[in-house]
Amino acid sequence: FGQARWMDWPGKVHSAEELREDGRKDVAFAAGVTNPGPQRSRFGGLIGGPKLEATGFFRVEKVNGKWWFVDPEGDLFWSIGINGTGNGDRTRVKGREHLFPESLRTEPRVGLYEENLKRKYGGEDWLAKHTDVVVARMQDWGVNTVGAWSSRDVMGTQRIPYTLIHHTAMHGFNSVEKIPDPFSESFQKSLEQGLASLASEHAGSPWLVG
């Protein structure tokens, strides 16, 4: 299951049936979370505060001398987000074979978290169930934004606002890499092209914060 094999602790998974039981509990929990919480609009904005112009999209406006996000329905919005929400990533096996069961030691990379989710929720709809649970947990915790590097499955639920990440052209300066040169033509070109590409897919979404 991707856990340390040489130690035990409360909550450690010992069987696939334990995962399936956790999955049943999570699905039941998610079914009971249907909105961002009391006194919140469907976008997570504050109901009962100043009511501003509803433009159908997120924007910013200065209210009483302070800048605020305003949700598509005209309610003030305080963004609290989590980056990287989704169904995990794959990890390298080569050079660390002793950490993995023998059946996985010939694989270049494995995604143990994803495999556990398949065991946990079962069936072809495992990803949809997991996505529902992720959004329900966030709303239950008071989190109202899906941050950058998150999966399209979570961002596309139309249940929680999201932000996008765009990586511009990077350069190497001496021994330091991955630093953009904001004065270079390649930076400007990659920025314009990247934003145009993102806009073609997301500009019409009322759930996009920025």
C-alpha positions as CSV (number, residue, x, y, z in Angstrom):
1,F,0.0,0.0,0.0
2,G,3.0,2.3,-0.1
3,Q,3.5,2.4,3.6
4,A,6.7,1.8,5.7
5,R,6.8,-2.0,6.1
6,W,9.1,-2.1,9.1
7,M,6.9,-0.3,11.6
8,D,3.2,0.0,12.7
9,W,1.0,2.8,13.9
10,P,-2.7,3.6,14.5
11,G,-4.5,4.0,11.2
12,K,-2.0,2.0,9.1
13,V,-3.8,0.0,6.4
14,H,-3.3,-3.8,6.8
15,S,-5.7,-5.1,4.1
16,A,-7.6,-4.1,1.0
17,E,-10.9,-4.6,2.9
18,E,-9.8,-1.9,5.3
19,L,-9.4,0.5,2.3
20,R,-12.8,-0.5,0.9
21,E,-14.4,0.1,4.3
22,D,-12.8,3.6,4.4
23,G,-14.0,4.2,0.9
24,R,-17.6,3.4,1.8
25,K,-17.4,5.8,4.8
26,D,-15.9,8.6,2.7
27,V,-18.5,8.3,0.0
28,A,-21.3,8.5,2.7
29,F,-19.6,11.5,4.2
30,A,-19.3,13.3,0.8
31,A,-23.0,12.7,0.0
32,G,-23.8,14.8,3.1
33,V,-21.7,17.8,2.0
34,T,-23.7,19.7,-0.6
35,N,-22.5,23.3,-0.3
36,P,-19.5,25.5,0.9
37,G,-21.1,26.0,4.3
38,P,-23.5,28.4,6.1
39,Q,-23.7,32.0,5.0
40,R,-21.7,31.2,1.9
41,S,-22.8,31.5,-1.8
42,R,-22.4,28.6,-4.1
43,F,-19.0,30.0,-5.0
44,G,-17.9,30.3,-1.3
45,G,-18.5,34.1,-1.1
46,L,-19.8,35.7,2.1
47,I,-23.6,36.1,2.2
48,G,-24.7,39.0,4.4
49,G,-21.8,41.2,3.7
50,P,-21.6,44.0,1.1
51,K,-23.5,43.1,-2.1
52,L,-21.5,44.3,-5.1
53,E,-22.1,44.1,-8.8
54,A,-22.5,40.5,-10.0
55,T,-20.6,40.1,-13.2
56,G,-20.7,36.4,-13.5
57,F,-17.0,36.1,-13.0
58,F,-14.4,36.5,-10.2
59,R,-12.9,40.0,-10.0
60,V,-11.3,42.4,-7.5
61,E,-12.7,45.6,-6.1
62,K,-11.6,48.0,-3.4
63,V,-14.2,48.1,-0.5
64,N,-13.7,50.6,2.3
65,G,-10.1,51.1,1.3
66,K,-9.2,47.4,1.0
67,W,-8.9,45.2,-2.0
68,W,-11.2,42.1,-2.1
69,F,-12.0,39.3,-4.4
70,V,-15.6,39.5,-5.5
71,D,-17.3,36.2,-6.5
72,P,-19.5,35.9,-9.6
73,E,-22.7,36.7,-7.6
74,G,-21.3,39.9,-6.1
75,D,-20.3,38.6,-2.7
76,L,-17.0,39.2,-1.0
77,F,-14.6,36.3,-1.3
78,W,-11.7,35.4,0.9
79,S,-9.7,32.7,-0.9
80,I,-8.3,29.8,1.1
81,G,-6.8,27.2,-1.2
82,I,-4.8,24.0,-1.4
83,N,-2.3,23.3,-4.1
84,G,-1.9,20.0,-5.9
85,T,-5.3,18.4,-5.2
86,G,-5.9,15.3,-7.2
87,N,-5.1,11.6,-7.3
88,G,-1.4,11.6,-6.6
89,D,1.7,11.2,-8.7
90,R,4.2,8.5,-9.7
91,T,7.4,8.0,-7.9
92,R,10.8,6.6,-9.1
93,V,11.7,3.0,-8.3
94,K,15.2,2.7,-9.9
95,G,17.9,3.0,-7.3
96,R,15.4,2.6,-4.5
97,E,14.2,-1.0,-5.3
98,H,14.6,-2.1,-1.7
99,L,11.7,0.2,-0.6
100,F,9.2,-1.6,-2.9
101,P,7.6,-5.1,-3.0
102,E,9.4,-7.4,-5.4
103,S,6.4,-7.3,-7.8
104,L,7.1,-3.6,-8.4
105,R,10.9,-3.5,-8.5
106,T,11.2,-3.8,-12.2
107,E,8.8,-0.9,-12.8
108,P,10.5,2.5,-13.7
109,R,7.8,4.5,-11.7
110,V,4.8,3.5,-9.7
111,G,1.7,5.5,-8.5
112,L,0.9,3.7,-5.2
113,Y,-1.6,6.4,-4.1
114,E,-3.6,6.0,-7.3
115,E,-3.5,2.2,-7.0
116,N,-4.8,2.5,-3.4
117,L,-7.7,4.8,-4.6
118,K,-8.7,2.1,-7.1
119,R,-8.7,-0.5,-4.3
120,K,-10.5,1.9,-2.0
121,Y,-13.4,2.9,-4.3
122,G,-13.4,0.1,-6.8
123,G,-15.0,0.0,-10.2
124,E,-14.6,2.3,-13.2
125,D,-16.0,5.3,-11.3
126,W,-13.2,5.3,-8.6
127,L,-11.9,8.7,-9.8
128,A,-15.3,10.3,-9.8
129,K,-15.9,9.0,-6.2
130,H,-12.5,10.2,-5.1
131,T,-13.1,13.7,-6.7
132,D,-16.4,14.0,-4.8
133,V,-14.7,13.2,-1.6
134,V,-11.8,15.6,-2.2
135,V,-14.3,18.5,-2.8
136,A,-16.5,17.6,0.1
137,R,-13.5,17.5,2.5
138,M,-12.3,20.9,1.3
139,Q,-15.8,22.4,1.7
140,D,-16.1,20.8,5.2
141,W,-12.8,22.2,6.2
142,G,-13.7,25.7,5.0
143,V,-11.3,25.6,2.0
144,N,-12.9,27.4,-0.9
145,T,-10.2,27.3,-3.7
146,V,-8.4,24.6,-5.6
147,G,-4.8,25.9,-6.0
148,A,-2.3,25.5,-8.8
149,W,-0.9,22.1,-10.0
150,S,-4.3,20.5,-9.2
151,S,-5.9,17.9,-11.4
152,R,-8.4,18.8,-14.1
153,D,-10.9,16.4,-12.5
154,V,-11.1,18.5,-9.4
155,M,-10.9,21.9,-11.2
156,G,-13.7,20.8,-13.6
157,T,-16.3,19.9,-11.0
158,Q,-18.0,23.3,-11.1
159,R,-18.4,23.0,-7.3
160,I,-15.3,24.9,-6.1
161,P,-13.3,27.9,-7.5
162,Y,-9.8,27.2,-8.9
163,T,-6.6,28.9,-10.0
164,L,-4.2,28.0,-12.8
165,I,-0.5,27.8,-13.1
166,H,1.5,28.8,-16.2
167,H,5.2,28.0,-16.5
168,T,7.0,30.5,-18.7
169,A,10.3,29.9,-20.6
170,M,13.1,29.4,-18.1
171,H,16.8,30.2,-18.4
172,G,20.0,29.0,-16.8
173,F,22.2,31.7,-15.0
174,N,25.5,30.2,-14.0
175,S,24.5,27.3,-11.7
176,V,21.0,28.5,-11.1
177,E,18.3,27.1,-13.4
178,K,14.6,27.5,-13.9
179,I,14.6,31.3,-13.5
180,P,12.6,33.3,-16.0
181,D,14.3,36.3,-17.6
182,P,11.4,38.8,-17.6
183,F,13.3,41.1,-20.0
184,S,13.8,38.5,-22.7
185,E,11.8,38.1,-25.9
186,S,11.4,34.4,-25.2
187,F,9.8,35.1,-21.8
188,Q,7.3,37.5,-23.3
189,K,6.5,35.2,-26.2
190,S,6.0,32.2,-23.9
191,L,3.9,34.2,-21.5
192,E,1.6,35.5,-24.3
193,Q,1.2,32.1,-25.9
194,G,0.7,30.2,-22.6
195,L,-2.0,32.6,-21.4
196,A,-3.8,32.6,-24.8
197,S,-3.9,28.8,-24.6
198,L,-5.2,28.8,-21.0
199,A,-7.8,31.5,-21.9
200,S,-9.1,29.5,-24.8
201,E,-10.1,26.7,-22.4
202,H,-10.9,28.6,-19.2
203,A,-11.9,32.2,-19.9
204,G,-15.6,31.4,-20.0
205,S,-15.6,29.6,-16.6
206,P,-17.2,31.5,-13.7
207,W,-15.2,29.2,-11.3
208,L,-11.8,30.5,-12.4
209,V,-10.3,32.9,-9.8
210,G,-7.2,33.7,-11.9
